[in-house]
Amino acid sequence: MTESANRMFRLQQAGGIDQLKMTEESIPEIGRNEVLVRVKATSLNYRDLALVEGNYPGRLNDNTVQLSDGAGEIIEAGPDVRRFKVGDRVAGNFTREWFSGKRMPEYIEPYGSHSDGWLMDYKAIHPEELVKLPDHLTYEQGAALPCAAVTAWNALKGPSPLEPGDTVLTLGTGGVSVFTVQFAKALGIQVISTTSSSWKEEKLSDIGADQIINYNETPEWGNKVKELVPGGVNRVVEVVGSATFPQSIQSVAPGDEIALIGVLSKTGENIDYYDLFGKASTRTIMVGSRDMFEAMNKAITAYNLSPIIDTVYPFEQAQEAYHHLKKPEFLWKNSYFP
């Protein structure tokens, strides 16, 4: 290696994008059971913005390197490493030690909040916390997978997987919703999507949404969903929260599932016990395990799927990328790379 420093962005403390500061530290030395990844791309999610602005509901350690999502090339491997080799293209799993099965209470250490994340040039990491990237994806596309894509895959293929011919409802045009549309169409699942504008309707139609509802024009869109699918949809991927949950309840078929993912809103109508009783089950999704990630990557390869990237920023412009995420015209995923 010719580089002598490891650039990184640390969040000094929550409170605003200006608290995100670039610094230079030594390139880490790896242990016998670790690999050194040259980070080629990282990706922003709404969670990352919430962390920076102090709106994240979970724990955040001060002065933590940000971002849960990253991809790169292994440039050094310890002598005891067997899972990967130098030259492999990899991405990190969102939750460090959730490899398979149910998410246990101890699996609560995602990158960027509890431990240093991926917004750096070089990352020393245990190989069990990595997955191999599909060969046809760029690093930017690969970096978009760990949080949003795995969440979408879990929503569709979790304990009660949807089947071809079933119908899923997605909300908006954020990363999870767009990945859900892409996966659903590849798997033969029908898609109804909501959005706020005609130009976003065109984008959703382009990636395969079968029916699109403009929620500004149709505020009671739960009733519209049941006009389109008598009885209701088989799954709602609920990425917003309190503000949309009542309409999500109206949209889902009795006995089917609302996958609870987002906390974009904190206010909305109060939900009564009998609003849920006899109507739908709910399942809270906290991204997914490494097994889910690897199963998803097999599907991405088999169906030749590619994440859609909104904008790519150079590493030094990390703060600008965060600001871009807040703009109304933001779509899909937002990546930048060193």
Buried (B, 14 or more C-beta within 10 A) or exposed (E): EEEEEBBBBBBEBBEEBEBBEBBEBEBBEBEEBBBBBBBBBBBBBBBBBBBBBEBBEEEBEEEBBBBBBBBBBBBBBBEEBEBBEEEBBBBBBBBBBBBEEEBEEEBBEBBBBBEBBBBBBBBBBBBBBBBBBBEEBBBBBBBBBBBBBBBBBBBBBBEEEBEEEBBBBBBBBBBBBBBBBBBBBBBEBBBBBBBBBEEBBEBBEEBBBBBBBBBEEBEEBBEBBBEBBEEBBBBBBBBBBBBBBBBBBBBBBEEBBBBBBBBBEEEBEEEEEEBBEEBBEBBEBBBBBBBBBBBBBEBBBEEEBBBBBBBBBEBEEBBBBBEBBEEEEBBBBBBBBB
